[in-house]
Amino acid sequence: MMLDFTTLPTGVNIVLLLAGGSVVWASGTKLAHLADAISERTGLSQVLAGALLLGVSTSLPEIATTFTACWIGNATLAVNNLFGSIVIQVALLGVIDIWLVRNGPLTFFSPDPVLLMGGVLLILQIALAIVAIATGDIAVFAHVGFWPILLAVVYLISLYLMNRYSYRSAWLPGHLPPQPVERETSAALTHDGAQQTAARLSVVFAFNCACVLVGGWLVSVTCDALSLQTGIGSGFLGATLLALTTSLPEISTTVGAIRLGAYTMAISNIFGTNSLDVALLFPSDLTYREGPVVNAIGDSVILMAGTGIVVTSLYLWGLLERRNTTVLRMGLDSFWVLMAYFISTGILYFMTS
């Protein structure tokens, strides 16, 4: 019999939330190191390692939360969690820009043009999701709609395009800045280094993925219980508190990548995770049994999806312009991203209250 966390005292749920978050943080940090090492052993591009390895593994809490919310029939909580995660994870790049990056903005030290491709493909996916919500959906088979299937296909195509593009030289940066920190090698991060095989690294990677999943599940169920105990609306909490707690793996892995000096991997991790979040509408539709999930969500999802396009576009602007100027210890793009996040969150609160 599954434990009902709503029957536990609020203080106990808070302790469990912190415990689950600690597990997610510790294992998520190791995933960044392991993904970097696996990319070196297998020849996988750093961009695809960030978008696929880190993107999928750090999305495990969102997957568990979304499946659970759809299974119990709360489509608003599930989908607001997905699109709220998109916005908050891009905003995290702004926080990291202030916290860890020195001597210039984050986008100045990320000259890889494949990030532009990743950002454009992410905007395409979010825009298609907005079109889907605006037009509604029809069931293609059983209760599964057409749009989530299309979004899943677009996600798979985007992975292929990003990996292929990373080996081309269609665009080259005119100036490569020195890295502000010395990049640690995977040898220093994986114990024996060269003696670690790709297979063994993959096993350790899978173990840490399992830890993230368990910790993320604990974070999700206790967060859901706390939302019921506090009486705050599920739409707002799904896009803010739940999105923040399920984004802990992205925070830890992105911080780990920045400390490695792997700035391209850090940004592609966020873009890749966000692309997967959009594609998760398909498995959400599979578990939501009351019809196409797109037809069961409201205007608050459109607000968060539109904000996702805004904040992604702001970082694309920063990547294109690559200005070595800062305001309040962060790039101009990070500053406007954080402003967009706070404004949209305020609007969301009044929409759902």
Secondary structure as UniProt FT lines:
FT   HELIX           5..7
FT   HELIX           10..42
FT   HELIX           46..48
FT   HELIX           49..54
FT   HELIX           55..58
FT   HELIX           60..71
FT   TURN            72..73
FT   HELIX           75..99
FT   HELIX           107..109
FT   HELIX           114..135
FT   STRAND          139..141
FT   TURN            142..143
FT   STRAND          144..145
FT   HELIX           146..165
FT   TURN            166..167
FT   HELIX           186..189
FT   TURN            191..192
FT   HELIX           193..195
FT   HELIX           198..230
FT   HELIX           234..239
FT   HELIX           241..246
FT   HELIX           248..260
FT   HELIX           263..279
FT   HELIX           281..287
FT   TURN            289..290
FT   HELIX           293..296
FT   HELIX           299..321
FT   STRAND          326..327
FT   TURN            328..329
FT   STRAND          330..331
FT   HELIX           332..352
//
